[in-house]
Amino acid sequence: MSANFKRTLILPLISTGNVPQLTTDLILHSLSNEFRFVKSLDSTYVHPFVGALDYSLHDGKPILYESDPNKRFSSALELFYNESKNVYVIQQRTPIIQGYINNFIKEIIIPVIKEFQITDVTILDSYGALDESIISHKFNNNTNMGITNVDPFYSVGICNLEGIGSLSDEFDSILNLKTDPNTAMHYTNSLLEFSKKSLLQEISTDQQIFKIIFHLINSQLGSLTKVKYCSFFVHEGDNSLDAKLFTSHFNDFVNPIDSTIVEIKDFKTPISWKGVYGFNEVPTTLEEGIYI
Amino acid sequence: MLFKQWNELSIPRHELDYPILTSKEESLQSLPLPTVSIPINLNLKDYDAVYITTKLMNPLFPKKFLNIKEVGSIKMALSFEETGLNEGNYSWNFNENFPEEFDPASQEENEEIKKSFSFEFPLFHIPNNNSLLISIDENFLKLSPIFDNVLAKELANLLVDCKYIFVIGTSDRVMDSKSITCSVCNLNPPEFVSGFIGSLISNLAIQPVSNFSSIIVPSEGPTGFEKISLETMNELVHTFMDQWNNEIDTQKYYEECNKYWRFDGSAMSTQSGLYI
């Protein structure tokens, strides 16, 4: 398929430090003159949210939503489109409700892929030192033996759906699941082909990415050819810099073959990032409240 | 209850404290949605006003003073079966077993566990202005947000063409009271509303239901255990004085509301006690 016919969907997972959401914010607001709001997606399976329309200080008004002048509220799940780069982006503002991740993928994400004839899905994820299923497994099983220039932050893995043939029929046997004796978790390294430089070389079956790929493979999506998984190592805290570093890989998220897509260098942050604690002051005495 | 100051291990920001519906994290199966049953004879268009709020606001509707009568209830239920090993259930039987060990009495392989959740929220008729009160008992320890979302979606469908809808909610992410209608949103980023009220406003806006108005007041604390300041309470009581017709003694109404605010322990002041 020619690069011109590629249509990418970027999907941020809710994960450590909310870095994929912040990265999506940066992509949308830095390229706000290219992106436009398409529609709100059904948010039954995510935590409730209603907020104001966000905008960057540079723009001064919510120009992302100019395509829908009647829109007053932002919701938990919104779809945006960049025509010049042929990229769709979903902004997910709240986590998926416990137990409903499979419903979410099957009933919300897959219909979007079908409706807009998406060819490439890029999934943004992050992990940190407290993510035991990733970190402790990594310590016990060094999967980067013999590789010298490992990138400690950015990992990228690709699942070529054209090349996996009848994987859905023999999902379990081809997956080659390994069980970690310490945690009883299952890991696979055959679903995604990670780049040699990636620190991550395996995913566990409880990770969101595993479920997403499983459902994508089992949904007979004619248009979809590739799922790319981009994961970033972060710490909890002020993650705005992590998001900027992650956004610098935007080229890779979209389509590395297409050289017309330039790097985002001029970062525009949305106004909702102002202040670590939002507008509220940090309470200093019990009289000001017992909760932080 | 978790007070962050004394909590040694900080919970990652993207992990929210909510009821665990299923313990099978590796499952690839979809879960069913909760069902909602609303009394069949209930027609929201029969009422001149519909008030929708959470339990925290119940003091604004003193039952005896306003002659409020229960007219039915909204029932929600969710049940599903889980198959698989009963792993992860710790035994607290200290009869020579350490807590880390599984309870020998429950060691059954592939046992089928039936999980069911059900909730009931009463509906009240307020004769003073022929209005209906729907007050949801939110509780972050018991009520999964899936119930909030399903109920909000169902109510938004029923509220189309109602004469007047007034939504009262709280948020710990707003600085002062905000009024929100279908065409006006006074929230400024990063202010937002979550919980049942957030879901309801989101659904009303998407539907769209044109004749709703809402007030969102600042609060502190987790869902279902919010505290609001005395100033906010005063503001709410004064807002509601205009809702009732002339037959009402406003001074008495003010006193009744304040009495119930204090009983419910929703007041945010040192006099209301440090302990919950």
Interface residues (C-beta under 8 A of the other chain):
Chain A: I14 S15 T16 G17 N18 S40 S43 T44 Y45 H47 P48 F49 V50 G51 A52 L53 D54 Y55 R72 F73 S75 A76 T94 P95 I97 Q98 G99 Y100 N102 N103 K106 E107 G128 L130 A184 H186 T205 D206 K211 F214 H215 E236 P270 I271 S272 W273 K274 G275 G278 F279 N280 L286 E287 G289 I290 Y291 I292
Chain B: F3 K4 Q5 S10 P12 R13 H14 E15 L16 Y18 P19 I20 L21 T22 E25 E26 S27 L28 Q29 S30 L31 L33 E87 S144 P145 I146 D148 N149 V150 A152 K153 D172 R173 M175 I180 C182 S183 V184 C185 L187 N188 P189 P190 E191 F192 V193 S194 G195 F196 G198 S199 I201 S202 A205 I206 E220 G221 P222 K227 M268 S269 T270 L274
